[in-house]
Amino acid sequence: MADLLIDARGLHTYYGASHILRGIDFSVGRGETLGLMGRNGMGKSTLLKTLMGLVKPRDGSVTIMGREMAGRPPYEIAQLGIAYVPEGRGIFGNLSVVENLKMAARPGSRGQRDWTYERVLETFPRLQERLGHGGQQLSGGEQQMLTIGRALMTNPDVLILDEATEGLAPLIAREIWRICALIRESGISSVIVDKNWKHVTQITDRNVILVKGEVVFAGTSDELRASPQLLDQYLGV
């Protein structure tokens, strides 16, 4: 892939004596939407935290926008155009919707200003109805929308979304998938973690499945959907 925005090679990450990531290769190209899947405890969130500098790998490289960033602080990685929507959302509960959004507003790494405050509110009409509400007053689905909107206000090149629809009502989950599709159409690269492989593969170009910290599948969405035995083995309940 000619234009890799994220290119991680041979990642080994530990929590204490626990060996979590075991030699993972992982890349994201410009304009690519990638699904990261696997059962609970297989290393998905650890991989994302390693890419974002929240966890330092013991071995391996993380190249972002052509620069080696393994173990660098998260703010430096964010400044290169990587936006992270963590599991648990991480909104500021004592700030209003407006304040959560505007505190993140800045041009992207290439000076782009495609995602303005007005565009975010057009994309998330539910937030527009709750501008004065504090973050803690929002429902789980509204908090997820706010976190994604806040990430878009940084005009990122890559949006990383951990547990996109975890715990959300079906109606709200459908809205999140609609927004993910809009983000893809806007040209932003995305990494999406979610348990619903059917929804994930509807909008992703490629998918990676982790089992016990190792990549057991890396291929296109068509290839994954055409492999029911693999889906049952690695993603079935």
C-alpha positions as CSV (number, residue, x, y, z in Angstrom):
1,M,0.0,0.0,0.0
2,A,1.7,3.2,-1.2
3,D,0.3,5.7,1.3
4,L,0.4,4.2,4.8
5,L,-0.7,6.5,7.5
6,I,-0.1,3.9,10.3
7,D,2.4,1.0,9.8
8,A,3.1,-1.1,12.9
9,R,5.6,-4.0,12.6
10,G,6.4,-6.8,15.1
11,L,4.6,-5.3,18.1
12,H,5.2,-7.1,21.4
13,T,3.3,-5.5,24.3
14,Y,3.2,-6.6,27.9
15,Y,1.2,-5.8,31.0
16,G,3.7,-6.7,33.7
17,A,4.6,-10.3,33.0
18,S,1.6,-10.9,30.7
19,H,2.5,-11.0,27.1
20,I,-0.5,-9.4,25.3
21,L,0.6,-8.6,21.8
22,R,2.7,-11.2,20.1
23,G,4.5,-9.9,17.0
24,I,1.6,-8.0,15.4
25,D,1.8,-6.3,12.0
26,F,-0.9,-3.7,11.5
27,S,-1.3,-1.0,8.9
28,V,-3.9,1.6,7.8
29,G,-3.7,3.3,4.4
30,R,-5.0,6.7,3.4
31,G,-8.8,6.6,2.8
32,E,-9.0,3.0,4.1
33,T,-11.7,1.8,6.6
34,L,-10.4,-1.2,8.6
35,G,-12.2,-3.5,11.0
36,L,-10.4,-4.9,14.0
37,M,-12.2,-7.9,15.5
38,G,-11.9,-10.7,18.0
39,R,-13.5,-11.9,21.2
40,N,-13.0,-10.1,24.5
41,G,-9.5,-10.2,25.9
42,M,-7.7,-10.9,22.6
43,G,-5.7,-7.7,22.5
44,K,-7.7,-5.3,20.4
45,S,-7.8,-2.4,22.9
46,T,-4.1,-3.1,23.8
47,L,-3.2,-2.8,20.1
48,L,-5.1,0.6,19.8
49,K,-3.5,1.9,23.0
50,T,0.0,0.8,21.8
51,L,-0.6,2.7,18.5
52,M,-1.7,5.8,20.5
53,G,1.2,5.8,22.8
54,L,-0.9,5.0,25.9
55,V,1.0,1.7,26.3
56,K,4.6,1.3,25.3
57,P,5.6,-1.8,23.3
58,R,8.5,-3.8,24.5
59,D,9.5,-4.5,20.9
60,G,8.5,-3.5,17.4
61,S,7.9,-0.2,15.5
62,V,5.0,2.1,15.1
63,T,5.4,4.4,12.1
64,I,2.8,7.2,11.8
65,M,2.8,9.5,8.8
66,G,6.3,8.2,8.0
67,R,7.7,8.9,11.5
68,E,8.8,6.3,14.1
69,M,6.5,7.0,17.1
70,A,6.7,3.8,19.2
71,G,6.5,4.8,22.9
72,R,6.1,8.5,22.1
73,P,3.5,10.4,24.2
74,P,-0.1,10.3,23.1
75,Y,-0.3,14.1,22.4
76,E,2.5,13.8,19.8
77,I,0.7,11.0,18.0
78,A,-2.6,13.0,18.1
79,Q,-0.8,16.0,16.6
80,L,0.1,13.9,13.6
81,G,-3.6,13.5,12.8
82,I,-4.7,10.4,14.8
83,A,-8.0,10.8,16.7
84,Y,-9.0,8.1,19.3
85,V,-12.5,7.4,20.6
86,P,-11.8,5.1,23.5
87,E,-13.9,2.4,25.0
88,G,-15.8,4.2,27.8
89,R,-15.9,7.4,25.7
90,G,-14.0,9.7,27.9
91,I,-16.1,12.8,27.6
92,F,-15.9,15.7,30.0
93,G,-19.0,15.2,32.1
94,N,-18.8,18.7,33.7
95,L,-18.6,20.5,30.4
96,S,-21.6,21.1,28.1
97,V,-21.9,19.6,24.6
98,V,-20.8,22.9,23.1
99,E,-17.7,23.0,25.3
100,N,-16.8,19.4,24.7
101,L,-16.8,20.1,20.9
102,K,-15.2,23.5,20.8
103,M,-12.4,22.7,23.1
104,A,-11.2,20.1,20.5
105,A,-11.5,22.3,17.5
106,R,-8.3,22.7,15.4
107,P,-7.1,22.3,11.8
108,G,-5.7,19.0,10.8
109,S,-2.1,18.0,10.4
110,R,-2.2,19.2,6.8
111,G,-4.1,22.4,7.7
112,Q,-7.4,21.0,6.6
113,R,-10.6,22.4,8.2
114,D,-13.2,20.1,6.7
115,W,-15.0,19.3,9.9
116,T,-16.3,22.6,11.4
117,Y,-18.5,23.0,14.4
118,E,-21.5,23.5,12.0
119,R,-20.7,20.4,10.0
120,V,-20.5,18.2,13.2
121,L,-23.9,19.5,14.3
122,E,-25.4,18.8,10.9
123,T,-24.0,15.2,11.1
124,F,-25.3,14.8,14.7
125,P,-28.7,16.4,14.9
126,R,-29.4,14.9,18.2
127,L,-26.4,16.8,19.7
128,Q,-27.8,20.0,18.3
129,E,-30.9,19.5,20.5
130,R,-28.7,19.2,23.6
131,L,-26.1,21.9,23.2
132,G,-26.5,23.2,26.7
133,H,-26.6,19.8,28.4
134,G,-23.6,18.6,30.5
135,G,-21.9,15.5,29.3
136,Q,-23.1,13.6,32.3
137,Q,-26.7,14.4,31.4
138,L,-26.5,12.6,28.0
139,S,-27.5,9.0,27.3
140,G,-24.9,6.5,26.4
141,G,-25.6,6.8,22.7
142,E,-25.5,10.6,22.9
143,Q,-22.2,10.4,24.7
144,Q,-20.8,8.2,21.9
145,M,-22.0,10.7,19.3
146,L,-20.4,13.5,21.3
147,T,-17.1,11.7,21.5
148,I,-17.0,11.0,17.8
149,G,-18.0,14.6,17.0
150,R,-15.2,15.8,19.3
151,A,-12.7,13.6,17.5
152,L,-13.9,15.0,14.1
153,M,-13.4,18.5,15.4
154,T,-9.6,17.8,15.3
155,N,-9.9,17.2,11.5
156,P,-8.0,13.9,11.7
157,D,-6.5,11.8,9.0
158,V,-7.3,8.6,11.0
159,L,-10.2,8.0,13.4
160,I,-9.8,5.1,15.7
161,L,-13.1,3.9,17.2
162,D,-13.0,1.4,20.0
163,E,-16.2,-0.5,20.7
164,A,-18.3,1.6,18.4
165,T,-21.8,0.4,19.5
166,E,-21.1,-1.4,22.7
167,G,-24.1,-1.3,25.0
168,L,-26.2,0.9,22.7
169,A,-29.8,0.4,21.8
170,P,-30.3,-1.0,18.3
171,L,-31.8,2.3,17.0
172,I,-28.8,4.3,18.3
173,A,-26.4,1.7,17.0
174,R,-27.8,2.1,13.5
175,E,-27.2,5.9,13.8
176,I,-23.6,5.2,14.8
177,W,-23.1,3.0,11.7
178,R,-24.7,5.7,9.5
179,I,-22.1,8.1,10.9
180,C,-19.3,5.7,10.3
181,A,-20.3,5.4,6.7
182,L,-20.4,9.2,6.4
183,I,-16.9,9.4,7.8
184,R,-15.7,6.9,5.3
185,E,-17.3,8.9,2.5
186,S,-15.5,12.0,3.7
187,G,-12.1,10.4,3.0
188,I,-11.0,10.0,6.6
189,S,-9.3,6.6,7.3
190,S,-10.9,4.6,10.1
191,V,-10.2,1.7,12.4
192,I,-13.4,0.3,13.9
193,V,-13.6,-2.2,16.7
194,D,-17.0,-3.8,17.2
195,K,-18.5,-7.2,17.9
196,N,-21.0,-7.0,15.1
197,W,-19.0,-8.3,12.2
198,K,-22.0,-8.0,9.8
199,H,-22.2,-4.3,10.3
200,V,-18.5,-3.8,10.4
201,T,-17.9,-5.6,7.1
202,Q,-20.6,-3.5,5.4
203,I,-18.4,-0.4,5.6
204,T,-14.8,-1.7,5.9
205,D,-12.3,-2.4,3.1
206,R,-10.2,-4.8,5.1
207,N,-10.5,-6.6,8.4
208,V,-8.0,-8.0,11.0
209,I,-9.0,-10.6,13.6
210,L,-6.9,-11.1,16.7
211,V,-6.7,-14.3,18.8
212,K,-4.6,-14.2,22.0
213,G,-2.6,-11.2,20.7
214,E,-1.8,-12.7,17.3
215,V,-3.3,-11.9,13.8
216,V,-5.2,-15.0,12.6
217,F,-7.0,-13.3,9.7
218,A,-6.2,-10.2,7.6
219,G,-8.1,-9.8,4.4
220,T,-10.9,-8.0,2.6
221,S,-14.5,-7.8,3.8
222,D,-15.6,-10.0,0.9
223,E,-13.1,-12.6,1.9
224,L,-14.2,-12.6,5.5
225,R,-17.9,-12.8,4.7
226,A,-17.2,-15.8,2.4
227,S,-15.6,-17.7,5.3
228,P,-18.4,-18.8,7.6
229,Q,-16.2,-21.4,9.3
230,L,-13.6,-18.8,10.1
231,L,-16.3,-16.4,11.4
232,D,-17.7,-19.1,13.6
233,Q,-14.3,-20.2,14.9
234,Y,-13.0,-16.8,15.8
235,L,-16.0,-14.5,16.3
236,G,-18.9,-16.9,17.1
237,V,-20.4,-16.7,20.6
